[in-house]
Amino acid sequence: MSCLSSTTLSETEQIIQLQKKLAWAELKIQVLEAQLRLQRIKKYGPGSEKLSDAQLSLLELEPGVSNVEVRAESVREPLPASTNRKPRPHPGRQELPAELPRVERVIACVPEQCTCKACGQPTAVIGYDVSEQLEVEPAKYFVVVTKREKRACQHCEEGGVAAAPVPARIIEKGLVSDGVVINTLVSKYSDHLPLYRQSVILEREAGVEISRATMDGWLMRVGELLIPIAEALGRELLGGSYIQADETTVDVQMHDGRGQNHQAYLWQYGRPGGGVVFDFRLGRGRDGPKEFLGQFEGILQTDGYVAYDGVGGPKMVHAACWAHARRKFFEAAKLNPSDVAATRIVKLIDDLFGIDAQARELNLDHAARHALRLELAQPLLKVIRGDVEAARDACLPSSALGKAANYTLSLWGKLTRFLEYPELELSNNLAENSMRPVALGRKNWIHVGSRQAGPKVAAILSIVESCRRLKIPIRDYLSGVLPGLADRSVQRLAELTPTAWAAARQ
């Protein structure tokens, strides 16, 4: 009897173990299917589009299918947004900027309208129906002939000959004016137009053949001039109390005979409402932010990358980004649209962002926004944490939802710092937005020409992006700062940063 009982118990244990293995295998299959689905979504269409598994399987058999076809076959079903958001009113007819010059064109009435139909007397002009349209004048190339006056005494020879001073220029004794140099820079780093296209346009429109190497020489000279200003802009940031940081890749030609580019990094540091500094580094290690930040003791907001840990001064406050946390749950919901937990967490985080959106609509200052956050965000965070912990306990750590939950909980202290610091934003999306021009540029100018060119390109991007953020006309700024910059005193560089330049003109 005992032997039979022992045998039955052994079989029961084996069944339980097999059931556990089967459950584990099923969960593992779900994770692998989720990873495969994520790869298909990345390959075949924009991240916000949702395709059925059947559609994805069919598209997998057609390697030549385009994103246009995917969009045509897909159904856009975004995750539900916060119900507190109000529909935006239609802005109406857009008004053209008042600072643009106006050229008036008067259209006279036809002769029949100049005589009164009732009495036959001449009519008088009593006003105008006025309308405005934006017009463009194509680029017009011309040659500027500069004549420097020379003077000499006609009564003696001892005085010699005096000539008018040479005006300061960006490229001394260059064939082109400062305007052409600045236009080349703006076209490449603001409009993402590579130099070989600019060279072709110049030859087609003006009949002047200028090589890409010559144009590149202009830009490297400008980058060299702007490095001290970018450094002064960095000192401005470090003198403040709040910095957002992010990093992105950029390929660099190494000229080492291997024929391969090196993947370097542009680290970006900026302040909401302020300037931006790009720091070129050959690697993604902690040395970059550690050297740039030094003993910075304000707020540093980043994603969860570990290289930002252990940098700055001993009193520095490290905050995390809610947009990164939300993105991970959104990907989990996109992989499995029936995942109620992921969808609910995304909606809760949307509600969290909705509180700050409400503050913006009411035009609240930091202090008033902070009071609103304490009233509405604090209880909402308890709900979010409870849902995230429940999601973590109910799924595999290697699943998309498990990774999202573990990421969020590991950064919870940094994610909730905004309850302590009124100026802190919920996300560092501004830093990510500053990376978009770099990403667009990479697709056009492909790579940085050498490791020596890296800091110069970073300085140019710092000035271009700072002017964009501060809404400064980049051409006006460069025209006002670059000529004669090499002869300016180092002590005056702080007056020439985009933020100081804008403040001086307000």
SVG drawing of the C-alpha trace seen along z (x, -y; Angstrom):
<svg xmlns="http://www.w3.org/2000/svg" viewBox="-29 -121 88 123">
<polyline fill="none" stroke="black" stroke-width="0.4" points="0.0,0.0 2.8,-2.4 4.6,-1.5 1.5,-2.3 1.0,-5.6 4.6,-6.5 4.3,-5.8 1.1,-7.8 2.7,-10.8 5.7,-10.6 3.5,-10.7 1.6,-13.7 4.8,-15.6 5.9,-14.9 2.6,-16.1 2.9,-19.3 6.4,-19.9 5.3,-19.2 2.5,-21.7 4.9,-24.3 7.3,-23.7 4.4,-24.0 3.2,-27.2 6.7,-28.6 7.1,-27.5 3.8,-29.2 4.9,-32.5 8.2,-32.2 6.5,-31.8 4.4,-34.9 7.6,-36.9 9.2,-35.6 6.0,-36.4 6.0,-39.9 9.6,-40.4 8.9,-39.2 5.8,-41.4 7.8,-44.5 10.4,-43.8 7.7,-43.6 6.1,-46.8 9.5,-48.6 10.2,-47.2 6.9,-47.7 5.3,-50.8 5.3,-53.8 5.2,-53.1 1.7,-54.4 0.1,-52.1 -1.4,-48.7 -1.5,-45.8 -3.2,-42.4 -1.0,-39.4 -2.5,-38.1 -1.5,-41.2 2.0,-41.2 2.5,-37.5 1.4,-38.3 3.7,-41.3 6.6,-39.2 6.3,-37.2 6.6,-40.4 10.1,-41.9 9.5,-44.7 6.4,-46.1 6.6,-49.8 5.4,-51.8 2.8,-53.4 1.2,-50.1 1.4,-49.2 -0.4,-52.5 -3.1,-51.8 -3.7,-48.3 -3.6,-49.3 -6.1,-50.8 -5.0,-53.6 -6.2,-52.9 -4.4,-55.1 -4.6,-54.4 -7.4,-56.2 -6.3,-59.7 -7.2,-61.4 -10.9,-62.3 -10.0,-65.6 -8.6,-67.1 -10.7,-69.7 -10.8,-69.9 -8.7,-72.8 -10.6,-75.6 -9.9,-76.2 -7.2,-79.0 -8.9,-80.7 -7.1,-82.4 -3.4,-82.7 -1.9,-86.2 1.5,-86.8 4.3,-88.1 4.2,-91.9 8.0,-92.1 8.0,-90.9 8.4,-93.8 5.3,-94.8 5.2,-95.7 2.0,-97.3 0.3,-96.7 -2.7,-98.8 -5.3,-97.5 -7.3,-100.3 -11.0,-100.0 -11.8,-99.5 -13.0,-102.6 -16.6,-101.5 -16.4,-101.6 -15.0,-105.1 -18.3,-106.6 -21.5,-106.6 -24.1,-104.4 -26.9,-106.5 -25.9,-110.2 -22.9,-109.8 -20.5,-111.7 -16.9,-110.5 -16.6,-108.3 -14.0,-108.9 -11.7,-106.4 -13.2,-105.9 -10.9,-103.1 -9.4,-99.7 -10.2,-96.0 -6.9,-94.8 -5.6,-91.2 -2.2,-89.8 -0.3,-86.9 3.2,-85.6 5.5,-86.1 9.0,-84.8 11.8,-86.1 14.1,-83.4 17.8,-83.6 19.6,-86.2 23.3,-85.9 25.4,-89.0 28.9,-90.3 29.7,-92.9 32.5,-95.2 34.2,-96.7 36.3,-99.9 38.4,-101.0 39.2,-104.7 42.9,-105.6 44.2,-109.1 47.5,-110.9 48.7,-114.4 49.1,-116.3 51.5,-118.8 54.2,-116.5 55.3,-112.9 56.2,-112.4 52.6,-111.6 52.4,-108.5 49.2,-106.8 46.3,-105.9 43.6,-103.4 40.2,-102.8 40.2,-100.0 39.4,-96.5 36.0,-95.4 36.0,-92.4 35.0,-89.2 34.5,-85.6 36.8,-84.2 39.6,-86.6 40.4,-87.1 37.8,-84.6 36.0,-84.5 32.5,-84.7 30.9,-87.1 29.9,-86.5 26.3,-86.1 27.2,-83.1 29.2,-81.4 26.3,-81.9 23.8,-80.7 25.9,-77.5 25.9,-76.8 22.2,-77.4 21.4,-75.3 23.4,-72.4 22.7,-72.4 19.2,-74.0 17.8,-72.8 19.8,-69.6 21.1,-70.3 24.4,-68.5 27.3,-70.4 27.3,-68.4 23.8,-69.6 24.6,-73.1 27.6,-73.0 25.4,-71.9 22.8,-74.6 25.5,-77.3 26.8,-76.2 23.4,-76.0 22.0,-79.3 25.2,-81.4 27.5,-79.6 30.2,-79.5 31.9,-76.2 33.0,-75.8 34.0,-72.4 32.6,-70.7 36.0,-70.7 36.1,-74.5 32.6,-74.8 33.6,-72.4 36.6,-74.6 34.3,-77.6 32.1,-75.6 35.1,-74.3 36.4,-77.9 33.0,-79.0 32.9,-76.0 36.4,-76.9 35.2,-80.5 32.0,-79.3 33.7,-76.8 34.5,-79.6 30.9,-80.8 29.6,-77.3 31.9,-77.0 30.5,-80.2 27.0,-78.9 28.0,-75.8 29.1,-77.9 25.7,-79.6 24.0,-76.3 26.2,-75.1 25.6,-78.4 21.8,-77.6 19.8,-75.2 18.3,-72.8 19.7,-70.9 18.1,-68.3 20.5,-65.9 20.3,-63.3 22.7,-61.7 22.6,-60.4 25.0,-58.7 26.9,-60.3 29.3,-58.5 32.8,-59.9 35.4,-59.2 38.6,-58.1 41.0,-58.1 42.8,-55.1 42.9,-52.9 40.1,-50.6 37.5,-52.3 34.9,-52.2 33.2,-55.0 33.5,-55.2 30.2,-55.6 30.7,-58.6 28.2,-60.5 26.8,-64.0 25.8,-64.6 23.2,-67.4 22.7,-69.6 20.0,-72.3 17.6,-74.2 13.9,-74.7 13.5,-78.3 17.3,-78.6 20.3,-77.6 21.6,-74.2 25.1,-72.8 26.2,-69.8 29.4,-68.0 31.2,-65.7 32.6,-62.5 34.0,-59.4 32.3,-57.1 29.2,-56.8 31.0,-56.3 30.5,-58.2 33.6,-60.4 31.6,-62.7 28.9,-63.9 31.3,-63.7 33.7,-66.1 31.0,-68.5 28.9,-68.7 31.9,-68.9 30.6,-69.9 27.1,-70.9 24.7,-70.8 21.4,-71.6 18.7,-69.3 19.8,-66.9 17.0,-65.3 17.8,-62.3 16.5,-58.9 17.5,-55.8 21.0,-55.5 23.4,-54.5 26.2,-56.7 24.5,-59.7 24.8,-58.1 27.6,-59.2 28.2,-62.5 27.9,-66.1 28.5,-67.5 27.5,-65.8 24.3,-67.9 23.1,-67.3 19.5,-66.1 19.0,-63.4 15.4,-63.3 14.0,-60.9 11.6,-61.3 8.0,-60.1 7.9,-60.1 10.4,-57.3 8.4,-55.3 5.2,-55.9 6.8,-54.8 7.7,-51.4 4.1,-50.7 2.8,-52.0 5.1,-49.5 3.7,-46.8 0.1,-47.8 1.0,-48.0 2.4,-44.5 -0.7,-43.2 -3.7,-45.5 -5.8,-43.3 -3.4,-43.9 -5.7,-45.8 -3.0,-46.5 -0.6,-48.2 -3.4,-50.2 -4.7,-51.4 -1.2,-52.5 -0.7,-54.4 -4.0,-56.3 -3.0,-57.0 0.3,-58.5 -1.6,-60.5 -3.7,-61.8 -0.5,-62.8 0.6,-64.8 -2.9,-66.2 -2.4,-68.0 0.6,-69.9 -1.4,-70.6 -4.1,-72.1 -1.4,-74.3 -0.3,-75.5 -3.8,-76.3 -4.3,-78.4 -0.9,-80.0 0.2,-79.1 3.7,-80.0 5.9,-77.3 4.5,-77.9 0.9,-77.6 1.6,-74.6 3.4,-73.0 0.2,-73.5 -1.9,-71.9 0.5,-68.9 0.4,-68.3 -3.4,-68.4 -3.9,-66.2 -0.7,-64.4 0.2,-63.1 -2.9,-60.8 -2.6,-59.8 0.9,-58.6 -0.2,-56.2 -2.7,-54.6 0.0,-54.4 2.5,-52.7 -0.1,-50.2 -1.0,-49.3 2.7,-49.0 3.5,-46.8 0.5,-44.6 1.6,-44.3 5.2,-43.4 3.9,-40.6 1.6,-39.2 4.0,-38.8 7.5,-37.6 10.3,-40.0 11.5,-39.6 8.2,-40.5 7.6,-44.0 5.2,-44.8 7.6,-43.3 10.5,-45.4 8.3,-48.5 7.2,-47.8 10.7,-47.1 12.1,-50.2 9.5,-52.4 9.8,-51.0 13.6,-51.2 13.4,-54.9 10.4,-55.7 12.3,-58.0 13.7,-60.0 10.3,-60.0 8.6,-61.6 11.1,-64.4 8.8,-66.8 6.7,-66.9 9.7,-68.4 11.0,-70.8 8.4,-73.2 10.6,-74.0 11.1,-70.4 9.2,-69.2 7.6,-65.7 9.8,-64.7 12.9,-65.8 11.1,-65.8 12.7,-69.2 16.1,-67.5 14.8,-64.8 13.3,-67.4 16.7,-69.1 18.1,-65.8 15.7,-65.6 17.6,-68.1 20.7,-65.9 18.8,-62.8 17.5,-64.5 21.0,-65.8 22.6,-62.4 20.3,-61.1 21.6,-63.9 25.2,-64.7 25.8,-61.1 28.8,-61.6 31.3,-64.0 34.5,-64.2 37.1,-63.6 37.4,-63.4 39.0,-66.9 35.8,-68.2 33.6,-66.8 33.9,-69.6 33.5,-72.2 30.3,-70.5 29.1,-70.3 29.7,-74.1 27.7,-74.9 24.8,-72.7 24.9,-74.3 24.4,-77.8 21.9,-76.7 19.7,-74.8 20.0,-77.6 18.8,-80.1 15.9,-77.9 14.8,-77.4 15.1,-81.1 13.4,-82.1 16.3,-84.1 16.8,-84.6 19.9,-82.5 21.2,-84.6 20.9,-87.8 22.8,-86.3 25.6,-84.9 25.9,-88.1 26.2,-90.1 28.6,-87.9 30.9,-86.1 32.7,-88.9 35.7,-90.0 35.0,-87.3 38.6,-86.1 39.7,-89.6 37.2,-89.9 38.3,-89.8 37.8,-86.5 36.1,-88.4 33.4,-89.5 32.4,-86.1 29.7,-85.8 28.0,-88.8 27.8,-87.0 26.0,-83.8 22.5,-83.5 20.8,-84.1 22.8,-87.2 22.4,-88.4 18.7,-88.0 18.4,-89.7 20.4,-92.7 18.0,-93.2 14.9,-93.0"/>
</svg>
